[in-house]
Amino acid sequence: MKKLIDFYYNLKAFKNNLKWMIPAAWNFRCWDYQYNIDLFSKSLEVTGNTMIKYGNCVNSKKHGRRAIYAAHKLRTAYDHYNDKSISYLFKINPLIRQNNTLKQTYKHSEKYFDKLYEIASKRVKEIEKNRQKEAWTYIHKHLPFFWD
């Protein structure tokens, strides 16, 4: 009888997991870390939503919100396609954005513009590194509360 009950709950969980696992498995590439990050953040998000909806401990809603927030932090830390930090630096200093056109106009200032672009790219890398470190620190701090 216990095996039958276990089979029922496993089948029910399998059906619920298929909704988000099939698209994740379809897009998954084992050689690219971005897919692993996406899969882990999606797993955290689903865990958080499940804890909020079906949690049976006192702080399950709070821990569920923390899991969702951790997934969001992880996604934004590794999202290179929608990165706002480089565009922010371009807004601050428009000379970086116009690097190629200004090089052609002012040949004597080519080294200056290259150095300016190098400084901006270092800042962007530092911002990205800090975001990633902050996301993983948050996850390691709250991870024991996400699972029973």
Residue frames as qw, qx, qy, qz and C-alpha x, y, z in Angstrom:
[[0.000, 0.884, 0.468, 0.000, 0.00, 0.00, 0.00],
 [0.315, -0.778, 0.099, 0.535, 2.85, 2.41, 0.85],
 [0.396, -0.117, 0.590, 0.693, 4.42, 1.84, -2.58],
 [0.185, 0.633, 0.667, 0.347, 1.13, 2.66, -4.24],
 [0.156, -0.934, -0.243, 0.212, 0.82, 5.92, -2.28],
 [0.403, -0.563, 0.344, 0.634, 4.44, 6.81, -3.12],
 [0.370, 0.211, 0.684, 0.592, 3.78, 6.07, -6.77],
 [0.078, 0.834, 0.534, 0.112, 0.71, 8.34, -6.72],
 [0.224, -0.911, -0.014, 0.347, 2.62, 11.29, -5.23],
 [0.449, -0.333, 0.525, 0.642, 5.60, 10.73, -7.51],
 [0.319, 0.457, 0.688, 0.464, 3.30, 10.69, -10.53],
 [0.036, -0.928, -0.369, 0.049, 1.57, 13.88, -9.33],
 [0.335, -0.770, 0.214, 0.500, 4.91, 15.65, -8.81],
 [0.481, -0.023, 0.638, 0.601, 6.16, 14.40, -12.18],
 [0.241, 0.710, 0.590, 0.299, 3.14, 15.91, -13.92],
 [0.145, -0.964, -0.138, 0.173, 3.66, 19.27, -12.18],
 [0.462, -0.589, 0.389, 0.537, 7.40, 19.29, -12.91],
 [0.565, 0.308, 0.601, 0.474, 6.91, 18.61, -16.62],
 [0.183, 0.932, 0.314, 0.006, 5.42, 22.10, -17.09],
 [0.053, -0.956, 0.262, 0.118, 8.72, 23.82, -16.39],
 [0.618, -0.419, 0.603, 0.281, 11.21, 21.00, -16.96],
 [0.717, 0.441, 0.479, 0.250, 10.44, 20.34, -20.63],
 [0.328, 0.930, -0.006, 0.167, 11.30, 23.90, -21.78],
 [0.354, -0.818, 0.451, 0.050, 14.34, 23.91, -19.49],
 [0.740, -0.153, 0.614, 0.227, 15.51, 20.55, -20.83],
 [0.654, 0.662, 0.321, 0.176, 14.88, 21.64, -24.41],
 [0.204, 0.948, -0.154, 0.188, 17.12, 24.68, -24.04],
 [0.670, -0.660, 0.322, 0.114, 19.75, 23.00, -21.85],
 [0.703, 0.581, -0.353, 0.208, 23.34, 22.79, -23.10],
 [0.838, -0.484, -0.115, 0.224, 25.73, 21.11, -20.69],
 [0.683, 0.120, -0.010, 0.721, 28.81, 22.95, -21.96],
 [0.052, 0.570, 0.065, 0.818, 27.41, 26.45, -21.33],
 [0.222, -0.173, -0.693, 0.664, 27.24, 27.66, -17.72],
 [0.296, -0.042, 0.000, -0.954, 24.43, 30.11, -18.53],
 [0.659, -0.184, -0.559, -0.468, 21.98, 27.23, -18.97],
 [0.542, -0.195, -0.729, 0.370, 23.02, 25.76, -15.62],
 [0.034, -0.079, -0.356, 0.931, 22.43, 29.12, -13.97],
 [0.479, -0.092, -0.270, -0.830, 19.03, 29.42, -15.68],
 [0.664, -0.198, -0.704, -0.158, 18.06, 25.92, -14.59],
 [0.404, -0.188, -0.657, 0.608, 19.12, 26.55, -10.99],
 [0.128, 0.043, 0.182, -0.974, 17.34, 29.91, -10.84],
 [0.584, -0.148, -0.449, -0.660, 14.17, 28.38, -12.31],
 [0.611, -0.208, -0.751, 0.140, 14.39, 25.60, -9.73],
 [0.196, -0.137, -0.506, 0.829, 14.71, 28.18, -6.95],
 [0.334, -0.040, -0.102, -0.936, 11.73, 30.08, -8.31],
 [0.663, -0.194, -0.604, -0.397, 9.54, 26.97, -8.50],
 [0.504, -0.188, -0.717, 0.442, 10.65, 25.97, -4.99],
 [0.008, -0.062, -0.319, 0.946, 9.77, 29.42, -3.67],
 [0.509, -0.105, -0.283, -0.806, 6.33, 29.40, -5.31],
 [0.671, -0.197, -0.707, -0.104, 5.67, 25.92, -3.94],
 [0.357, -0.148, -0.636, 0.668, 6.74, 26.98, -0.45],
 [0.210, -0.002, 0.123, -0.970, 4.43, 29.98, -0.59],
 [0.623, -0.088, -0.400, -0.666, 1.49, 27.97, -1.88],
 [0.857, -0.199, -0.448, -0.160, 1.85, 24.67, 0.00],
 [0.283, 0.420, -0.647, 0.570, 4.34, 25.43, 2.81],
 [0.701, -0.519, -0.461, -0.164, 3.55, 23.85, 6.15],
 [0.571, -0.228, -0.404, 0.677, 6.03, 25.59, 8.45],
 [0.141, -0.806, -0.350, 0.456, 5.66, 28.92, 10.21],
 [0.066, -0.719, 0.246, 0.646, 8.02, 30.89, 7.98],
 [0.620, 0.216, 0.670, 0.346, 7.33, 29.12, 4.69],
 [0.359, 0.880, 0.298, 0.091, 6.02, 32.26, 2.94],
 [0.164, -0.922, 0.287, 0.204, 9.05, 34.28, 4.01],
 [0.533, -0.347, 0.686, 0.353, 11.44, 31.53, 2.89],
 [0.587, 0.512, 0.590, 0.211, 9.52, 31.19, -0.37],
 [0.212, 0.975, 0.059, -0.028, 9.88, 34.90, -1.07],
 [0.339, -0.750, 0.499, 0.270, 13.59, 34.64, -0.27],
 [0.642, 0.018, 0.696, 0.322, 13.97, 31.76, -2.73],
 [0.473, 0.767, 0.402, 0.162, 12.24, 33.78, -5.45],
 [0.031, -0.979, 0.167, 0.112, 14.42, 36.78, -4.65],
 [0.536, -0.482, 0.613, 0.324, 17.54, 34.57, -4.79],
 [0.636, 0.368, 0.608, 0.301, 16.47, 33.33, -8.23],
 [0.273, 0.943, 0.176, 0.068, 16.00, 36.93, -9.37],
 [0.274, -0.860, 0.373, 0.215, 19.41, 37.97, -8.02],
 [0.638, -0.183, 0.666, 0.341, 21.05, 35.01, -9.75],
 [0.562, 0.616, 0.498, 0.239, 19.36, 35.79, -13.06],
 [0.144, 0.989, 0.012, 0.031, 20.29, 39.45, -12.99],
 [0.461, -0.710, 0.458, 0.272, 23.87, 38.68, -11.94],
 [0.507, -0.142, 0.739, 0.421, 24.47, 36.43, -14.95],
 [0.511, 0.722, 0.467, -0.020, 22.25, 38.13, -17.52],
 [0.413, -0.315, 0.324, 0.791, 24.77, 39.49, -20.03],
 [0.230, 0.458, 0.638, 0.575, 22.20, 40.24, -22.71],
 [0.170, -0.852, -0.362, -0.338, 20.26, 42.82, -20.72],
 [0.605, -0.323, -0.286, 0.670, 23.16, 44.25, -18.75],
 [0.019, 0.958, 0.253, 0.133, 22.50, 47.85, -17.81],
 [0.565, -0.668, 0.083, 0.477, 25.94, 48.61, -16.38],
 [0.508, 0.023, 0.417, 0.753, 27.69, 49.19, -19.73],
 [0.102, 0.701, 0.466, 0.530, 24.88, 51.44, -20.99],
 [0.403, -0.879, -0.212, 0.143, 25.00, 53.34, -17.70],
 [0.561, -0.459, 0.227, 0.651, 28.71, 53.99, -18.17],
 [0.364, 0.342, 0.503, 0.705, 28.06, 55.10, -21.75],
 [0.103, -0.876, -0.406, -0.240, 25.49, 57.61, -20.51],
 [0.502, -0.770, -0.023, 0.394, 27.96, 59.02, -17.99],
 [0.250, -0.587, 0.454, 0.622, 30.72, 59.43, -20.57],
 [0.735, 0.596, 0.198, -0.257, 29.48, 59.70, -24.16],
 [0.185, 0.744, -0.595, -0.240, 33.05, 59.65, -25.46],
 [0.412, -0.203, 0.889, 0.003, 33.15, 55.90, -24.84],
 [0.648, 0.475, 0.556, -0.214, 30.09, 55.33, -26.99],
 [0.527, 0.839, -0.035, -0.135, 31.51, 57.37, -29.83],
 [0.627, -0.515, 0.472, 0.346, 34.88, 55.67, -29.63],
 [0.658, 0.209, 0.561, 0.457, 35.14, 54.66, -33.30],
 [0.312, 0.854, 0.305, 0.285, 33.88, 57.92, -34.81],
 [0.249, -0.954, 0.149, 0.081, 36.06, 60.06, -32.57],
 [0.712, -0.317, 0.457, 0.429, 39.12, 57.96, -33.40],
 [0.571, 0.473, 0.453, 0.495, 38.69, 58.82, -37.05],
 [0.058, 0.958, 0.161, 0.231, 38.19, 62.53, -36.29],
 [0.241, -0.884, 0.379, -0.131, 40.95, 62.95, -33.73],
 [0.867, 0.266, -0.392, 0.156, 43.84, 60.68, -34.68],
 [0.238, 0.518, -0.567, 0.595, 46.11, 62.15, -32.00],
 [0.502, -0.359, 0.431, -0.658, 43.62, 61.14, -29.23],
 [0.780, 0.055, -0.560, -0.275, 43.39, 57.46, -30.15],
 [0.443, 0.086, -0.777, 0.438, 45.31, 56.30, -27.07],
 [0.233, -0.104, 0.425, -0.868, 43.09, 58.40, -24.82],
 [0.736, -0.008, -0.130, -0.664, 39.89, 56.83, -26.14],
 [0.726, 0.097, -0.681, 0.002, 41.35, 53.33, -25.90],
 [0.225, 0.108, -0.711, 0.658, 42.32, 53.95, -22.30],
 [0.446, -0.069, 0.218, -0.866, 38.87, 55.38, -21.55],
 [0.812, 0.022, -0.372, -0.450, 37.20, 52.31, -23.02],
 [0.584, 0.129, -0.751, 0.282, 39.53, 50.02, -21.09],
 [0.056, -0.112, 0.587, -0.800, 38.66, 51.75, -17.81],
 [0.643, -0.020, 0.022, -0.766, 34.94, 51.50, -18.54],
 [0.804, 0.067, -0.549, -0.220, 35.17, 47.79, -19.40],
 [0.366, 0.131, -0.769, 0.508, 37.10, 47.13, -16.18],
 [0.315, -0.081, 0.408, -0.853, 34.37, 48.89, -14.21],
 [0.770, 0.029, -0.241, -0.589, 31.70, 46.82, -15.92],
 [0.690, 0.108, -0.710, 0.088, 33.55, 43.59, -15.14],
 [0.125, 0.121, -0.681, 0.711, 33.91, 44.68, -11.53],
 [0.544, -0.049, 0.159, -0.823, 30.19, 45.48, -11.30],
 [0.815, 0.064, -0.454, -0.354, 29.33, 42.07, -12.77],
 [0.522, 0.143, -0.763, 0.354, 31.70, 40.29, -10.40],
 [0.130, -0.109, 0.550, -0.818, 30.20, 42.10, -7.40],
 [0.700, -0.016, -0.078, -0.710, 26.67, 41.21, -8.51],
 [0.782, 0.089, -0.608, -0.105, 27.60, 37.55, -8.86],
 [0.322, 0.141, -0.738, 0.576, 29.34, 37.49, -5.49],
 [0.355, -0.094, 0.349, -0.862, 26.36, 39.16, -3.85],
 [0.786, 0.007, -0.287, -0.547, 23.92, 36.68, -5.41],
 [0.724, 0.074, -0.677, 0.114, 25.91, 33.63, -4.31],
 [0.102, 0.160, -0.641, 0.744, 26.41, 35.06, -0.81],
 [0.566, -0.084, 0.143, -0.808, 22.65, 35.55, -0.51],
 [0.834, 0.046, -0.446, -0.321, 21.98, 32.02, -1.73],
 [0.557, 0.130, -0.733, 0.368, 24.52, 30.45, 0.63],
 [0.127, -0.176, 0.514, -0.830, 23.09, 32.42, 3.54],
 [0.629, 0.044, 0.235, -0.740, 19.47, 31.38, 2.93],
 [0.527, 0.228, -0.743, -0.344, 19.87, 28.03, 1.11],
 [0.097, -0.007, -0.949, 0.301, 19.33, 25.80, 4.17],
 [0.355, 0.289, 0.512, -0.726, 15.84, 27.26, 4.56],
 [0.499, 0.312, -0.380, -0.714, 14.73, 26.52, 0.99],
 [0.682, 0.047, -0.689, -0.241, 14.60, 22.75, 1.39],
 [0.768, -0.511, 0.164, -0.349, 13.53, 20.47, 4.20]]
